[in-house]
Amino acid sequence: MPDTGNTGPTAQAPGDSAAGARARLGAGPGRLLLALYGVFTVAAASRSAYQLAVQFDEAPLAYALSALAALVYAFITVSLARGGETARRAATVCCAAELLGVLAVGTWTLLEPSAFPDQTVWSDYGMGYLFLPLVLPVTGLVWLRRARRS
Amino acid sequence: MIDALTVTVSVTALLLAAWCGFAVYRDQPTKDWHFVGMAVVTLLVLVQLVVGIVQLARGEEPHDSTAIFVAYLFGATAAVPAAGFLSLSERTRWGSATVTAGSVVLAVLEVRLFDIWGGAGA
């Protein structure tokens, strides 16, 4: 089957049926994005759940931030899977928040390492995760913008 | 035993990643043979899951925490089947890209599993 989806979602009038919109956000390149966000949801959620349960006192700030990151990832994953204009807007806001979070926490960990006795998902701009936490929101924002234009 | 398995799974996962990466390059969706490849990798991680649980049941302890080891073990088991499932309903090159990503994630998880278990017999 030849690929037709590499130029982004196909053109559709706004206010199209939910099914049409639904196929858009998580289809094509969005499918890869959806998978990666799924991976990060599981990674951040299990990491923070374990840390909050077992060693909360060691680095409460770091673990709380990991939990926050997990929530943001989970929300974006669900939005991509659901599709539709509302989900697209919500996901855009979350991706922007995620980008700000990575930049803020990344800078914070470099300026004041003592506040973070342990790593978070966003420490050092996500270096421990191959910088994907920095790449994902940018890619996500580009993809969501494209989904609106067409 | 578990070290040898970890290496085997990592290598096959990277081979699968390369194979599906080639499909992305050729602008193709995942085909039957790719799913056979995914099945082979899945079989290996299932063996790893069983071996890991048996090792724990026999009282052997990972170098790091047991809970983390089990979490990574299940994460590693789920990675490729989940990616394969996503590629089933995405019949474009992006379905292949998803499987490539899932396989790379599996390889990374294997490296972490290796560390958590304690490296080379440490």
Boltz contact constraints between the chains, C-beta under 6 A:
constraints:
  - contact:
      token1: [A, 1]
      token2: [B, 91]
      max_distance: 6.0
  - contact:
      token1: [A, 3]
      token2: [B, 27]
      max_distance: 6.0
  - contact:
      token1: [A, 3]
      token2: [B, 92]
      max_distance: 6.0
  - contact:
      token1: [A, 3]
      token2: [B, 93]
      max_distance: 6.0
  - contact:
      token1: [A, 5]
      token2: [B, 92]
      max_distance: 6.0
  - contact:
      token1: [A, 28]
      token2: [B, 94]
      max_distance: 6.0
  - contact:
      token1: [A, 29]
      token2: [B, 94]
      max_distance: 6.0
  - contact:
      token1: [A, 31]
      token2: [B, 90]
      max_distance: 6.0
  - contact:
      token1: [A, 31]
      token2: [B, 94]
      max_distance: 6.0
  - contact:
      token1: [A, 31]
      token2: [B, 98]
      max_distance: 6.0
  - contact:
      token1: [A, 32]
      token2: [B, 94]
      max_distance: 6.0
  - contact:
      token1: [A, 32]
      token2: [B, 97]
      max_distance: 6.0
  - contact:
      token1: [A, 32]
      token2: [B, 98]
      max_distance: 6.0
  - contact:
      token1: [A, 35]
      token2: [B, 86]
      max_distance: 6.0
  - contact:
      token1: [A, 35]
      token2: [B, 98]
      max_distance: 6.0
  - contact:
      token1: [A, 35]
      token2: [B, 101]
      max_distance: 6.0
  - contact:
      token1: [A, 39]
      token2: [B, 105]
      max_distance: 6.0
  - contact:
      token1: [A, 46]
      token2: [B, 71]
      max_distance: 6.0
